[in-house]
Amino acid sequence: MKKSNLFTFTTDSTQADLKIQLYPIKQYPSCGNPLVAQFITLGQLPVYLPNNYEYQFDRVKKGEITSQTFNLQITQRYWFWDLFTFNKNFVKKAGQVLSAKYQEGKN
């Protein structure tokens, strides 16, 4: 939620007029057939697995609760050479996708 920059967070909840109740992110299983090609080529062929996630939170404002659910599709690449890449950040990517889906829903 913080990586999406949708809301400004504070440590003192008494001064906030909007409270957010978060739920655990759910991951749905995806097809693993591309991993067969990865195994056969010993990792020399990059494969992409589209993973589906469900992100849910409640907005609580003056006792009124508004539930929001977003289906996020985050594709992950698996490749032998990615073992040497350290800039993979799932939380950052999930925040970017959440921000885009949130803005898309506001229009």
C-alpha positions as CSV (number, residue, x, y, z in Angstrom):
1,M,0.0,0.0,0.0
2,K,2.8,2.4,0.8
3,K,4.6,1.8,-2.5
4,S,1.4,2.7,-4.4
5,N,1.5,6.3,-3.0
6,L,-2.3,6.4,-2.9
7,F,-2.6,7.7,0.6
8,T,-0.5,9.7,3.0
9,F,0.3,7.6,6.1
10,T,0.6,8.8,9.6
11,T,1.7,7.2,12.9
12,D,-1.0,9.0,14.9
13,S,-4.4,7.5,14.0
14,T,-6.3,10.1,16.1
15,Q,-5.5,12.8,13.6
16,A,-6.5,10.8,10.5
17,D,-10.0,11.2,9.1
18,L,-9.6,8.1,6.9
19,K,-8.5,4.7,8.2
20,I,-7.5,1.8,6.0
21,Q,-8.0,-1.9,7.1
22,L,-5.8,-4.2,5.0
23,Y,-6.4,-7.8,4.2
24,P,-3.7,-10.3,3.2
25,I,-3.0,-10.4,-0.5
26,K,-4.3,-13.6,-2.2
27,Q,-2.4,-15.3,-5.0
28,Y,-4.2,-17.5,-7.4
29,P,-2.5,-20.5,-9.1
30,S,-1.3,-20.0,-12.6
31,C,-0.3,-22.4,-15.4
32,G,3.3,-23.7,-15.0
33,N,3.6,-25.0,-18.6
34,P,6.3,-22.4,-19.5
35,L,8.5,-23.9,-16.9
36,V,8.9,-27.0,-19.0
37,A,10.7,-25.0,-21.7
38,Q,12.8,-23.4,-18.9
39,F,13.8,-26.9,-17.7
40,I,14.5,-28.3,-21.2
41,T,16.7,-25.3,-22.2
42,L,18.5,-25.3,-18.8
43,G,17.3,-21.7,-18.1
44,Q,18.6,-20.2,-21.4
45,L,15.1,-19.4,-22.6
46,P,13.3,-16.7,-20.5
47,V,9.7,-17.6,-19.6
48,Y,7.0,-15.3,-18.3
49,L,4.4,-16.5,-15.8
50,P,1.3,-14.3,-15.4
51,N,0.4,-14.4,-11.7
52,N,-3.0,-13.2,-10.5
53,Y,-3.4,-11.6,-7.1
54,E,-6.3,-10.2,-5.3
55,Y,-5.7,-7.1,-3.1
56,Q,-8.5,-5.9,-0.8
57,F,-8.8,-3.2,1.8
58,D,-11.5,-1.3,3.5
59,R,-11.7,2.5,3.7
60,V,-13.2,3.5,7.1
61,K,-14.3,7.2,7.2
62,K,-16.6,8.4,10.0
63,G,-17.9,4.9,10.7
64,E,-18.8,4.3,7.0
65,I,-17.0,1.3,5.5
66,T,-16.2,1.1,1.8
67,S,-14.6,-2.2,0.6
68,Q,-12.3,-2.1,-2.4
69,T,-11.0,-5.1,-4.2
70,F,-8.4,-5.1,-7.0
71,N,-7.4,-7.9,-9.2
72,L,-3.7,-7.5,-10.0
73,Q,-1.9,-9.3,-12.8
74,I,1.9,-9.3,-12.2
75,T,4.0,-11.1,-14.7
76,Q,7.2,-12.6,-13.4
77,R,10.1,-13.5,-15.6
78,Y,12.2,-16.6,-14.9
79,W,15.6,-16.8,-16.6
80,F,19.0,-18.2,-15.7
81,W,20.6,-14.8,-16.1
82,D,18.2,-13.2,-13.7
83,L,20.1,-15.0,-10.9
84,F,22.6,-12.2,-11.2
85,T,20.0,-9.3,-11.2
86,F,19.3,-7.8,-7.8
87,N,16.8,-5.1,-8.7
88,K,13.7,-7.3,-8.6
89,N,11.2,-5.9,-6.1
90,F,7.8,-7.5,-6.0
91,V,6.5,-5.0,-3.5
92,K,7.4,-2.0,-5.7
93,K,5.8,-3.7,-8.8
94,A,2.7,-4.6,-6.9
95,G,2.4,-1.0,-5.7
96,Q,2.7,0.4,-9.2
97,V,0.0,-2.0,-10.5
98,L,-2.3,-1.2,-7.5
99,S,-1.8,2.6,-8.2
100,A,-2.7,2.1,-11.9
101,K,-5.8,0.0,-11.1
102,Y,-6.9,2.5,-8.4
103,Q,-6.6,5.4,-10.8
104,E,-8.4,3.4,-13.6
105,G,-11.3,2.8,-11.2
106,K,-11.6,6.5,-10.3
107,N,-12.2,7.5,-14.0
